[in-house]
Structure formats: C-alpha cells, structure tokens
Amino acid sequence: MQDRPSNLSSDTAIALQKFGIGQPVRRKEDDTLLRGKGRYTDDCNLPGQLTAVMVRSPHAHGIIRGIDAEAARAMPGVVGVYTGADLAAAGYAPFSCGLPMKSRDGTPLLQTNRPALATDKVRFVGDPVAFVVAETAIQARDAAESVALDIAPLPAVTDADDAIKPGAPQLYDHIPNNIALDYHFGDAAAVEAAFASAAHVTTLDIENTRVAAVPMEPRTGLASYDRQNGRYTIQLPTQGVAGNRNTLAKLLGVPTDKVRVLTGQVGGSFGMKNISYPEYICILHAAKALGRPVKWTDERSSAFLSDSHGRGQQIRAELALDAAGKFLAIRLSGTGNLGAYITGVAPLPLSLNTGKNIGSVYRTPLLGVDIKCVVTNVTLMGAYRGAGRPEANYFLERLIDRAADEIGIDRLALRKRNFIKPQQLPFTACSGVTYDSGDFGGVFAQALELSDHAGFAQRKKESRKRGKLRGIAVGSYLEVTAPPSAELGKIVFEEDGTIRLITGTLDYGQGHATPFAQVLSTYLGVPFDRIRLEQGDSDVVHTGNGTGGSRSITASGMAIVEASQQVIAKGKAAASHLLETAEADIEFADGRFTVAGTDRSIGIMELAQRLREAKLPDGVPASLDVDHTVKAVPSAFPNGCHVAEVEIDPDTGVTRVVRYTAVNDFGVVVNPMIVAGQLHGGVAQGIGQALMEKMSYDGDGQPITGSLQDYALPRAEDIPPMAVGDHPVPAPGNPLGTKGCGEAGCAGSLASVVNAVLDALKDHGVKSLDMPLTSEKVWRAIREAKETAAA
C-alpha cells in the first residue's frame, strides 16, 4: 500500500482531517440531486427532435409472417416506421457476446446474433419488431398501436431445465437442445473420488430466482447524426461511456471516432445498463435517415420486458466432508437461464463467476462445476448486482447450515473449523484464484460480537411469548472483484483554478465524485472543493471498462494515484526551473514543491498557473496535466460476515428481518459514510430477492410479474436498522489498499436472511425453501409440516 503524504502543514493537515482518505465526507452531488437539479437523459432535448416508440411482440415465440405499417405511416405526425428489413438493409452487425467462453468439449459459446429488430422469429414477449417515429410522443404511441403484426405462434419454453428436455421447443436451429454453453470447471475424477471417500455428503437443490433490475430511471436515449462529418452522438444512461461507444461503433459498422456517447446523471442500473440495446441502434438509424434528433424513453411496463434480468439458475449443490467435519470438495451442477438472446456478459454470472466465487472463505481442496447455459423464451439475461458472486456464496452457506444440521455439529463451529487462516495467505482457492489478504476468522468473531449472537436465545424466548418464531443465521462471503483491466486517470489543471479529474468508471448512484476527490486531495494536496469529476463523455474518456464488479475505487483509485505521481514528477521538473535549482533538490509535500533545506517553495496550484504564463525553455513541462492509463488493475477480495435475525408470524407467514449486522473487510475505506450507504443498498436488494422478488411466466411465456403491481420490491419498512462494523485488511494489489464494496450487501444478505428463516422454521420440521420466501410460501410450509407431523 502506498504511504500517504507526510510532513503536512497545519492547514493541509486540517483539510485532510476533513476531506482526506478515511473521512466521512458528504457526497458532492447531493445538493444538486436533492434540490431536483440533476440532469438525466430524459431531461435532455435537442431542437427539432422527434420521438420513437417501439412495437413489441405479444408472443413469446412465433414466426413473423408480416408487418402492416401502412395505417401507422398515414397517421398525423408520423415521419417514419421502420422494421427489421430496414435495419437489415443498413447492414448493422448483430448483438453478440464477446466472451471467449468454451464448452467442456472445447467448442466456443454458440451465439444468438440478435438483430436490433426481429426479422424471422420472435423469441420472447417484448421482442422488438418495429418502431415508429413521430413529432410527439402521443402521436408515436398511437401509431405504434396501429401497426398490425402477423405472427404465427410457436410453443414456448421458459424454464431452463425444461428447455433441455427431449422434445422441448427449439429457439435456434444451430443451438441443439437449447444449450448455448456447456460449462465445466475442475478435475471431475478427483472431485468424484473425494465424494466417494467422504464421511458425509450434503446435497441441496436450490433455485436462484430470476429478478428484474427495476432502477428508478428507466432506459432512454437521445440520438443525433451530423452529416458533415458522418458522426453519431447519443445521450443515454450507462455504466461507462468508453465501452458503450466501442460497442455501438461495432454494431453500426463505423470507426470508434464516429460515435460519441454522453451520459449525465444515472438513476440506478445494478448491471442492467452496462450493455447496449436494440433501441439505441433504432434511434441512431432514424436520426441518420431523417436528419433530425430522435428520442426514446422506456415505460415501466415495457422495461420489465426489455431490460436484462438477473440471476436465474437451477443448481444442485453438494458438499463433501470428512469425519472431522473438514470440507473435502464442492460440486455444482445445473442450468442457467440465458433468456432468448445472449449479449454482454450474460453467461458469465451463470457459470464462470459462480465457480470463481464458490470457494468463499473456506479452505476446500476441490471444486467441480458443470452448468449448462440455456436459451429460453424469456427476456435476456445480464449482469445484476454481484453477477455470480452473491449466488455462489449463497449456495455454499446454504450447504454449510444443512450439513451442520445433518451431522449434528454447531453451525458456527463448522465454519470456524474450515476457515482459511491468516497465516495460510496468500491462499489458492479451489477455484484456482489466489486470495492475497484477509482475516476471515477475525471478521466472523467481530460479527458475532456486534450482533450479540450470544443473546439470541433470550430474544427467541421473548418472541415466543408473543406467538412469533425467531431465527438467526450468519452469511460469510468473499468476492473476487472484476478481472484485471485498463483504467484511465487524467488530471487537467484549468485556468479558472479548478482541476478536472477524468476516469473511465461511471457513477450511477455510487457517489464517485467525493471519494475520488478525497484520493486526489490526499496525494496532491490540492483543495477538495476545486476538484471536478468527469466521466460522461466518450470524447474525453477514451479508455475505461466502466463501473461494475466492485472495481471503481480500486481501478480509478489506482489510476488517480499513479497519475498523481506523474503530476508530481512533472512538477518537480518545472519547479526546479522556476526556483532555479537542480531537480534533485526539489521535494514535494503538503501540496508544495520546496528546495530542500530552504524556505523557497511554490504551491502546486500556483505552479500550474505560472506554467501557463511563463516562457519555458525546451525540456521544462508546459503544464502539470497528465493523461495516464493503468494497463491492468488486479482483482481484489472483499469479504465479510453478515448476521440476520428474522421474526415470523406462524398464522400468516409474514416474515420480517428485525436485526441485521454486517462486518466487512473492504481494505482501506476511503469514505466510510459512502461505503455504509452502498452496503445498505446491497442488503436491501438481497432482502428483496430473499423474501419477495421473482420474475414469473405462465406456460405460454407471458410474464405474470410484468409491472410494479405484481412484482414486489422492498420498501423502507422491510429494511431493518443495520449495525455495520469494519475489519479492514489492506489489499496489497493496489496502492490504496482498497477492495471494493458495491456488491457485498447482496453477497452477505441472501444467505443470512434465507438461513435465518429456515432456522426459525426448523422446529416445525421445515428443512428447505427456495427464494422468494413470501408469506404464502412460509405459511404453506408451516401448514404442510404440521400435517406431515400429524399423519
């Protein structure tokens, strides 16, 4: 870990006490957002703009026999109606998955090569087949409703297990049995031998439910085309402008410098807005064809259909243990539901990421993963907060609790017996990933103490007196954050005395501006309130993988630190000229360049201004500006232990999380208040999936949960107060020592909440339930257990 600047003056020391690394500085953007002054994509308008509305398939599977748009074209205000044939004639590339993943036999992932508008078949309810462009939104909507679709329905399949059965409807001729990827990891023979020799094997069939992202801001886009330079511009909410520019350029078939992506404030994403979508190609096409800007804004009902979903697995999880309760091997098999099309990173959470994270904080020697990624007639799959990390930890923690019950070992003791010990680090896990730091037993012990785990028995008695069931469970987790990737750190000293900090991650609710400014202020001694973060213009942000995989503070932080070092190096060379001394005699501290052993110095902000005004000889930097790219920011390993307590009304099945404790190792915490906020949000989403959220379909592929009237989201009253503790072990892989925190709340909450419910139901003989644990499901489980016991 990089040392922080030392020998600070009193003024700078006071500033760092308030704004430096480790301080709970309030978010820079909150004043703007709370006053309603935020600028989201739908707030943006251009002169002469038109409005687009999509026409979507009402069938989950069917052959397109015809599209009659003549009535729509004749309606008032309509300036264009486009179908898949129009876009095919333009020669746009299909949407595909760029991951170099291979099946167990070595064959590559089978692509679905999705066109922006379906031309031959529709494959899910909501599949776009045409779009209308009109002068106003009302005119476009009316015309879209008049487009007549002739679609011959075909049998549909929505469940991945059903889709691979003989005789199931086939979505694509080139994808036999609907299996696009037959993923395998591990030494199957060694794993089988470990299970054969085990003193005990625990097996669980677990559904990891499909969920909708439901961000506050729906997807939207505003496209324009400049005929003079042949350049497209699109404003849209995304998770990173550089990556989306590259994707759109590839789809449009133009060089990357012919596409500009702009992003302002973003009202949530959770992974869903990190990929490109057909609607963006549609409005870019229309803007070019019509010579006017074209705007499209999704509605909540169609967002449930068209936005990528998350999770969606049917898994058989197995744990082999020896006679002493030591873990011997883990085995996962099952299916992952890709939906109708494969784009972005869809197969990754369902297969590789699940395997990469299943080892968690335990020293399990062997791992086998066999997961078939399957296409079905439902909305496409994508990344969703954690993208394989929370579900992997969930599977293992479910197994551990069940194994403890089956063997008759205390659940806590079984975990302690299998923790990776600090002296064993660095440790190569069964996934093949080497963990570089952590104190997993220490985190666990702190979580038990902070949650007053020892006092649970008394709280359970008190609940029983009120006729309630009470349960408690722990959920340990470890996440392998996003794989090594490049990141931008660009620092520009402006004439007005401000500093532009430019990096390729993108804030869609995380609060980047504050911690990034804290890092820059700490390392350069520049005023915190003069730093402006810029992430939303691909003409400026030329490099970066966007925000995702809990990488932002690690990746952008590393880029900022290294860029700061380059600023200091340039500053020493420039200061040596202005102060008329050798460069070797220049020292930097406290935001000032000083001649060693003297009182002659110049502040960094003054130096930046002097360089703009001075006539400089060759070899002296003309500015302190730096444009730096870190080539490969390594993964980090955030980990923790969460403890959930639930209370259940056995007469109604209503379940409430009444206490929640989270102790986490996020390495060095730059801003503890923002970290706590990220943790709270992740826990809320985990509680939502555990207790109420699920995308469901009927036998024809029609969504049953297609609006906020029937898709339940957690509300404030569903989220308990949270006790949060830190147990930091700095990460050695990056100069700040950070580990990332954005997805940890989901990773700890799924297992702790579900296992707490099962603990509460244990006395009724209920051993297993799948998410979501709705009041009806819990009520039925209690009733069925009573009937079974009475029989």
Secondary structure by P-SEA (a helix, b strand, c coil): cccccccccaaaaaaaacccccccccccaaaaaaaccccccccccccccbbbbbbbbcccbbbbcccccccccccccccccccaaaaaaaccccccccccccccccccccccccccccccccccccccccccccccaaaaaaaaaaccccccccccccccccccccccccccccccccccccccccaaaaaaaaaaaccbbbbbbcccbbbbbcccccccbbbbbbcccbbbbbbbbcccaaaaaaaaaaaaccccccbbbbbccccccccccccccaaaaaaaaaaaaacbbbbbbbcaaaaacccccccccccbbbbbbcccccccbbbbbbbbbccccccccccccccaaaaacccccccccbbbbbbbbccccccccccccccaaaaaaaaaaaaaaaaaaaacccaaaaaaaccccccccccccccccccccccaaaaaaaaaaaacccaaaaaaaaaaaacbbbbbbbbbbccccccbbbbbbbbbbccccbbbbbbccccccccaaaaaaaaaaaacccccccbbbbcccccccccccccccccaaaaaaaaaaaaaaaaaaaaaaaaaaaaccccccccccccccccccccccccaaaaaaaaaccccccccccccccccccccbbbbbbbbbbbbbbbbccccccccccbbbbbbcccccccaaaaaaaaaaaaaaaaaaaccccccccccccccccccccbbbbccccccccccccbbbbbcccccbbbbcccaaaaacaaaaaaaaaaaacccccccccccccaaaaaaaaaaaaaaaac
